[in-house]
């Protein structure tokens, strides 16, 4: 479900990927409440996309770290629990899609591709150790602050946000590549039309 404000703005387009909300009936947050929280920070053209916690907005703030701290602080104050927030700009989302190393792989019900958004660039020794774990059922590729994770879903896999965080010593939240592609469509269309 997509919701948005109706005002126009010319700031930087961001996506906030929120970690571990509305998972397994825990840490439940209504999207309309989430939208209001972001709007109270004077962020513009706020939209939410599906229940996993994806918020698209615009801001004049050029420093993502300053913005992230403000968002996390207000989420904690409003919800009563910590919500790890990982920000990406429209241009960064564009690069993530364009540089997908598995773009030619045919995905299916049994084969899924996730993008794990990290809180920073992993240390080389940790990144190298993750690459050593590549195998038929789990194939990883690191680019900047993201990990592309090609996973065979019909076979037991170690992959999860918690597992990845332990391996790379960074905060992480992941989204299916389909979700990332849909978010990019929303980002590209937001200048031209209002969603209904």
N, C-alpha and C positions, 0 to 999 in steps of 0.2 A: 504494500500500500504506500502510495506516494502522497506527501502533503507538502505545501510550500506557501511562503508569503507571496504577495502580489507586487511588491515594490521592485524597482530595477536598481541596479548598483553596478559600479565599475571597479570593484576591488579584486583581490586575488581569490580565485576559486579554490576551495579546500574540500577535502573529504576527511571526516573524522571516523576512524574505525575503532569502535569501542570493544574492549575485551570482556568476554564472559558475562554478558547480560542476556536475560531471557533464554537461558540454557537449562534444560531439564527441570523447568518449573521454578528455578531459583533466580534471585536478583531480578525480579520482574519490573520492567519499566515500560509504561505505555508510550507509544511513539509521539502522541500529542503532547505529553508531559515533557518528553525529551526535546521536542521542538521548542517549547516555551522556555526551557532552560537555556538553550542556545540563543534564542532571541533576546533573552534578558541581558546577554553580554553585548548587545548592540550589533550582533552579527546579522547579515542581511541575506535575503533570499534563501532562508533555511528550509531544507527539505529532508525528510527521512525516507529511507528505503529499506523495506522488509524489517522483520523483528530482530535481526541479529545485531543491530546497532550500527547503522551506517548513516552519517549525517553529512549532507552536502550544504555548503554555505559560502558566503563571500565575506572578506574582511580586508581592511586597509592595513592590517598588521603584517609586516613583511618577515617577521621573525617567528617561525613555526614553534620554537621552543617556548617563547613568551606566551603565545596563544594556547599551546598545550597545557601549560601550567595553570592558566586562568580557567580553562575548561575543566580540568581535573579537579581543581579546588571547588568550583561551583557545583560540579556533579556530586562530590562528596558531601558538601553542605546541603544540597537539595535532596539527595537520595539516602544519605546515611551510611553509605559504603563506598569504598574506593573503586573507581572505574578507570582502568588503564586506557589511555586514549592515544592512538597513533595517527598522526596527521600526514596527509600527502596532498600536494598541489595538483591541479588539473594537468600541468605539464608532466609531473612525475607519473601520474596514472597513465598518461599517453605513452611515456617511455616504457612503463611496465608491460603494457600490451604489445607495443611494437617490438620489444626485445624478448618476447616469450620464446625460450629455447625449444619448447615443445609444441609450437604452433602447427606443425605438420602432423602431429599425432592425432589419430581419430579417437575422440573420447566416447565413452559409452556408460551404461549403467554399472559396469564393472571396472572402468578405468576413469579416474577423476584427476583433475588438475587443480591444485590449490595454490594461492599466493599467500605466503606468510609475510606480514608486514612486521619489521623489526624496529626496535627503539634506537638502533644505531647500526653501524657497519661492524660485522663480527671480526674479531681478531683472526689473523690469517691461520694461526695454529688450530683454532677452533673450527674455522671454515673448512680447512683441509681435513680435519678429523670427521666432519659430517660427510664430506665427499667420499671418504673411505667406506661409508656405510651404504653407498649406492648398490642396489641389487635389483633383481627382476621385479619385486613387488613394491619397492620404494626407490624412486630416482629423484635426486635433489640437484638443484642448480642455484647458486647464489649470485645475485647481481646487486651491487650497492647494498641497500638496506632491505632487500627482499629475498625470500627463498621460494623458488618454484618447486612444488612438490607433486610429482606424478605418482599416484597411488593406485594400486590394484585393490579395489574395495572388497572383493569377494574372498580375500585372503587376509588373515590377521596381520595388522601392521602396528608398528610402534608409534607411528606418527600421531602427534597431538600438539597443541600449543604448549602444554606443560613440558612434554618431552623435548621439544625444540628449544624452549627457554633454558632448560638444564644443559643442553648440548652447546648452545652458543652464548650462554650467560647474558642474555638480553631478553627484554620483554617482547612478546609476540602475540599477534592475533591473525588468524587466517580466514580467507574467503575463497569460495569456489570461483574459478576463472569466469564462469557465467555471470556471477554477481558483479565481478569487477568490470566486465564488458558492459553490463547494463548500467552501471554507475557512470561509465564513460559516456554512454549515449545521453544520459540525463545531463551531464556536465556540458556536452556539446549542444544540446537542444535548449538549455535554459536561457540563452540570450534571445532566442527566436520566438518562444511560445511559453505560455503558462500551462502547467499540467492541470487536469480536471479531477 
